[in-house]
Amino acid sequence: MSKWSNMHERVESYLHTRRSVGYVLRIDGKQLQQFASFADERGHHGHITIDLAIAWVASSQRSNRIGYERGHDNRCGHVHAI
């Protein structure tokens, strides 16, 4: 049995762990939280699937927004690992 009841809790735990060792994850964190909300709204449980990831990217033209934010962040001198 998982210690997390939903994707949002998983993401928050992940972000807390990464940030505690020095990662900022400003944009990446926001995107992960948006993905978690998307998954939870659809009642998704368990591992992330390709179908879920594709559905998230395809929804609301998020793929264009992600590219814009990453490009903007890199132009400002911030590089984040995925």
N, C-alpha and C positions, 0 to 999 in steps of 0.2 A: 504494500500500500504506500502511496506517495505521501510525503509530508505536506504537499501543496494541494489545495483544493481547486485551484484554477490557474490559468496561464499567467494572470497578473501577479499572483504570489510568486510564481517561478521567476518571472522577470525581475521583480523587486529584489528577490534574494540574490539573483545573479548580479544585478547592478550594485547592490550593497557590497558584495564580495569584491567585485572589480574595483569599485571606488575606494574601498578600504586599503587597497594596495597601490593607489595613486592614479588610476585611470579616471579621466574626467567624464568621458562618455556623454557629452552634452547632447549632440544630435543623435548619436547612436542610441542613447538611452531613451530619448523621446520616440524614436522610431520603434524601438522594442516595446515600449509601453503602448504605442498605437497598435502594433501587431497583436499584443496580448489582449487588448480590448476587442479587436476584431475577432480573435479566436474565441474569447469568452462569450461574446454576443451570439456566436453561432453554436455555442454549447460544446465546443471542442474539448476533448479530454485526451490525455496521453501525449505521445510524441508528436512533434511537428511533422506533418506530411507534405509531400510535394504539392498535392492538390490544394491544401490550405495556403501554402506560401504563394502559389500562383494566383489563387483567388484574391489574396490580399494585395498583391502587386497590381492586379488587373482592376481592382476597385478604386473608384474616385481618382483615377490617374495618379495614384501614389508614386508610380515609377518615375514620372516626370518630376515630382516634388522631391523625391529622394535624390535624384541626380542633381537637381538645382542646389539643394542644401549641401551636399557633399562638395560640389564644385565651389560654392561660395566659401565653405569652411576651409578648403584647401588654398584658395586664393588669399585667405586671411592669414595663412601661415600655420594653420593647425592641421595636423595629419593624424587621423585616428585609425587604429587597426580594427579590422572587422572580426 
